[in-house]
């Protein structure tokens, strides 16, 4: 039979191992979550787009219309023209344009 002092030491060692295992699992989970979140933060972009249709006052689509978007902050202008169906797309616009 194990003396009571030896039994206490054995229980303490088992508890320490369990606590270490739990800490290891927690740290592993947090590291895994961090690794998964880093690529998501790189997916953010600093540019945008504007798209739509050009219509006249009667609601008819206007083909080949000339359009200009100008940044209020920098004064930089971007130009495009509407398609034969009246749609337009401005792509790769800096934020704030």
Backbone as CSV, one residue per row, in Angstrom:
resi,resn,N_x,N_y,N_z,CA_x,CA_y,CA_z,C_x,C_y,C_z
1,UNK,0.824,-1.180,0.000,0.000,0.000,0.000,0.873,1.250,0.000
2,UNK,0.418,2.299,-0.719,1.170,3.548,-0.839,0.867,4.417,0.371
3,UNK,1.915,4.942,1.015,1.678,5.835,2.144,0.928,7.082,1.688
4,UNK,0.203,7.708,2.600,-0.643,8.850,2.243,0.170,10.006,1.663
5,UNK,1.389,10.215,2.121,2.229,11.288,1.579,2.591,10.991,0.126
6,UNK,2.910,9.756,-0.170,3.235,9.352,-1.545,2.019,9.475,-2.449
7,UNK,0.841,9.167,-1.909,-0.394,9.275,-2.675,-0.678,10.736,-3.020
8,UNK,-0.434,11.624,-2.096,-0.646,13.053,-2.337,0.292,13.560,-3.441
9,UNK,1.566,13.126,-3.395,2.523,13.538,-4.414,2.114,13.008,-5.786
10,UNK,1.636,11.787,-5.819,1.217,11.174,-7.078,0.010,11.914,-7.657
11,UNK,-0.959,12.274,-6.820,-2.121,13.024,-7.277,-1.701,14.402,-7.782
12,UNK,-0.750,15.036,-7.103,-0.273,16.351,-7.519,0.385,16.267,-8.894
13,UNK,1.175,15.205,-9.128,1.829,15.042,-10.437,0.799,14.825,-11.540
14,UNK,-0.202,14.028,-11.262,-1.259,13.779,-12.255,-1.996,15.075,-12.564
15,UNK,-2.292,15.857,-11.536,-2.979,17.142,-11.736,-2.123,18.090,-12.557
16,UNK,-0.815,18.156,-12.250,0.080,19.030,-12.995,0.108,18.646,-14.472
17,UNK,0.175,17.363,-14.779,0.176,16.913,-16.171,-1.127,17.302,-16.865
18,UNK,-2.253,17.131,-16.184,-3.543,17.496,-16.762,-3.622,18.985,-17.033
19,UNK,-3.123,19.784,-16.101,-3.140,21.229,-16.273,-2.237,21.635,-17.435
20,UNK,-1.074,20.996,-17.542,-0.172,21.291,-18.645,-0.799,20.894,-19.981
21,UNK,-1.470,19.758,-20.004,-2.130,19.316,-21.235,-3.224,20.295,-21.644
22,UNK,-3.996,20.759,-20.673,-5.050,21.731,-20.976,-4.448,23.027,-21.489
23,UNK,-3.369,23.489,-20.864,-2.709,24.711,-21.312,-2.161,24.533,-22.720
24,UNK,-1.550,23.373,-22.984,-1.023,23.088,-24.322,-2.141,23.092,-25.358
25,UNK,-3.271,22.476,-25.040,-4.399,22.444,-25.971,-4.946,23.848,-26.212
26,UNK,-5.058,24.644,-25.162,-5.545,26.010,-25.305,-4.611,26.842,-26.179
27,UNK,-3.318,26.762,-25.926,-2.358,27.515,-26.732,-2.356,27.032,-28.181
28,UNK,-2.489,25.744,-28.397,-2.551,25.203,-29.755,-3.779,25.714,-30.481
29,UNK,-4.907,25.754,-29.794,-6.138,26.264,-30.398,-5.995,27.735,-30.766
30,UNK,-5.447,28.532,-29.848,-5.279,29.960,-30.117,-4.320,30.210,-31.275
31,UNK,-3.244,29.437,-31.346,-2.302,29.573,-32.450,-2.968,29.182,-33.772
32,UNK,-3.747,28.111,-33.758,-4.470,27.690,-34.961,-5.468,28.742,-35.410
33,UNK,-6.176,29.335,-34.469,-7.139,30.389,-34.810,-6.419,31.594,-35.396
34,UNK,-5.292,31.955,-34.849,-4.517,33.080,-35.360,-4.043,32.809,-36.783
35,UNK,-3.563,31.614,-37.037,-3.103,31.244,-38.382,-4.252,31.314,-39.378
36,UNK,-5.438,30.930,-38.955,-6.605,30.978,-39.854,-7.068,32.406,-40.115
37,UNK,-6.895,33.303,-39.173,-7.377,34.668,-39.322,-6.432,35.570,-40.101
38,UNK,-5.157,35.267,-40.133,-4.187,36.118,-40.822,-4.487,36.225,-42.316
39,UNK,-4.751,35.127,-43.049,-5.079,35.286,-44.471,-6.337,36.116,-44.694
40,UNK,-7.297,36.051,-43.805,-8.523,36.828,-43.957,-8.236,38.325,-43.865
41,UNK,-7.300,38.722,-43.033,-6.996,40.143,-42.912,-6.263,40.664,-44.142
42,UNK,-5.534,39.806,-44.836,-4.851,40.226,-46.052,-5.821,40.368,-47.217
43,UNK,-7.025,39.861,-47.097,-7.992,39.914,-48.189,-8.639,41.284,-48.321
44,UNK,-8.417,42.147,-47.375,-9.011,43.473,-47.446,-8.336,44.276,-48.546
45,UNK,-9.115,45.074,-49.244,-8.589,45.845,-50.360,-8.721,47.334,-50.082
46,UNK,-7.914,48.118,-50.767,-7.976,49.570,-50.600,-8.541,50.238,-51.839
47,UNK,-9.144,49.467,-52.717,-9.748,50.019,-53.921,-11.164,49.502,-54.062
48,UNK,-11.942,50.223,-54.842,-13.331,49.821,-55.042,-13.739,50.016,-56.491
49,UNK,-15.029,49.886,-56.732,-15.564,50.009,-58.085,-16.940,50.668,-58.024
50,UNK,-17.312,51.286,-59.124,-18.645,51.861,-59.279,-19.205,51.314,-60.581
51,UNK,-20.435,50.859,-60.545,-21.079,50.336,-61.752,-22.526,50.778,-61.770
52,UNK,-23.089,50.879,-62.962,-24.488,51.264,-63.069,-24.921,51.380,-64.517
53,UNK,-26.042,52.019,-64.727,-26.591,52.244,-66.059,-26.860,53.732,-66.247
54,UNK,-26.631,54.223,-67.451,-26.913,55.615,-67.775,-28.306,55.656,-68.396
55,UNK,-29.178,56.489,-67.820,-30.550,56.630,-68.318,-30.853,58.106,-68.570
56,UNK,-31.686,58.342,-69.565,-32.135,59.719,-69.795,-33.370,59.982,-68.936
57,UNK,-33.965,61.154,-69.061,-35.091,61.548,-68.210,-36.328,60.678,-68.411
58,UNK,-36.426,59.996,-69.562,-37.577,59.111,-69.799,-37.309,57.692,-69.286
59,UNK,-36.093,57.439,-68.814,-35.745,56.121,-68.311,-35.091,55.224,-69.344
60,UNK,-34.911,55.709,-70.564,-34.263,54.919,-71.612,-32.757,54.873,-71.363
61,UNK,-32.148,53.724,-71.642,-30.702,53.571,-71.476,-29.972,54.367,-72.545
62,UNK,-28.836,54.977,-72.158,-28.054,55.812,-73.071,-26.757,55.078,-73.410
63,UNK,-26.615,54.628,-74.667,-25.375,53.947,-75.052,-24.259,54.947,-75.344
64,UNK,-23.021,54.506,-75.137,-21.810,55.273,-75.484,-21.740,56.661,-74.837
65,UNK,-22.296,56.808,-73.644,-22.205,58.080,-72.919,-20.822,58.193,-72.279
66,UNK,-20.251,59.384,-72.262,-18.950,59.627,-71.649,-19.162,59.965,-70.167
67,UNK,-18.447,59.254,-69.285,-18.597,59.462,-67.841,-17.244,59.774,-67.220
68,UNK,-17.261,60.607,-66.180,-16.041,60.963,-65.453,-16.331,60.931,-63.958
69,UNK,-15.416,60.327,-63.219,-15.477,60.327,-61.750,-14.228,61.058,-61.278
70,UNK,-14.407,62.016,-60.360,-13.280,62.804,-59.867,-13.222,62.717,-58.346
71,UNK,-12.026,62.475,-57.836,-11.810,62.419,-56.385,-11.880,63.820,-55.814
72,UNK,-12.737,64.027,-54.813,-12.853,65.332,-54.164,-11.584,65.668,-53.385
73,UNK,-10.887,64.655,-52.889,-9.681,64.879,-52.082,-8.455,65.187,-52.927
74,UNK,-8.261,64.412,-54.001,-7.023,64.539,-54.781,-7.206,65.227,-56.122
75,UNK,-8.441,65.299,-56.616,-8.687,65.892,-57.921,-8.403,64.964,-59.083
76,UNK,-8.014,63.727,-58.803,-7.720,62.746,-59.854,-9.024,62.315,-60.503
77,UNK,-9.032,62.288,-61.850,-10.233,61.910,-62.589,-10.056,60.567,-63.286
78,UNK,-11.141,59.824,-63.367,-11.185,58.550,-64.080,-12.302,58.660,-65.110
79,UNK,-12.024,58.223,-66.337,-13.018,58.341,-67.405,-13.357,56.969,-67.962
80,UNK,-14.594,56.839,-68.408,-15.048,55.639,-69.104,-16.258,56.026,-69.941
81,UNK,-16.727,55.097,-70.730,-17.956,55.341,-71.494,-18.883,54.157,-71.291
82,UNK,-20.173,54.413,-71.398,-21.145,53.335,-71.209,-21.127,52.407,-72.421
83,UNK,-21.553,51.208,-72.207,-21.578,50.210,-73.282,-22.742,50.487,-74.232
84,UNK,-22.887,49.653,-75.230,-24.008,49.804,-76.160,-25.341,49.546,-75.467
85,UNK,-25.294,48.886,-74.311,-26.506,48.636,-73.528,-26.731,49.710,-72.461
86,UNK,-25.806,50.687,-72.355,-25.963,51.775,-71.398,-25.330,51.528,-70.035
87,UNK,-24.634,50.405,-69.858,-24.014,50.124,-68.554,-22.577,50.648,-68.518
88,UNK,-22.105,50.964,-67.321,-20.731,51.444,-67.158,-20.114,50.802,-65.923
89,UNK,-18.776,50.789,-65.912,-18.010,50.240,-64.785,-16.755,51.080,-64.604
90,UNK,-16.554,51.584,-63.408,-15.287,52.186,-63.018,-14.651,51.177,-62.066
91,UNK,-13.463,50.689,-62.387,-12.801,49.707,-61.537,-11.488,50.272,-61.005
92,UNK,-10.996,49.673,-59.941,-9.719,50.052,-59.308,-9.682,51.522,-58.893
93,UNK,-10.783,51.987,-58.342,-10.837,53.354,-57.821,-10.282,53.364,-56.407
94,UNK,-9.446,54.348,-56.108,-8.935,54.475,-54.751,-10.085,54.880,-53.822
95,UNK,-10.017,54.434,-52.578,-11.037,54.764,-51.599,-11.123,56.279,-51.450
96,UNK,-12.345,56.818,-51.427,-12.548,58.247,-51.294,-12.793,58.944,-52.614
97,UNK,-12.737,58.209,-53.711,-12.946,58.805,-55.032,-14.423,59.031,-55.262
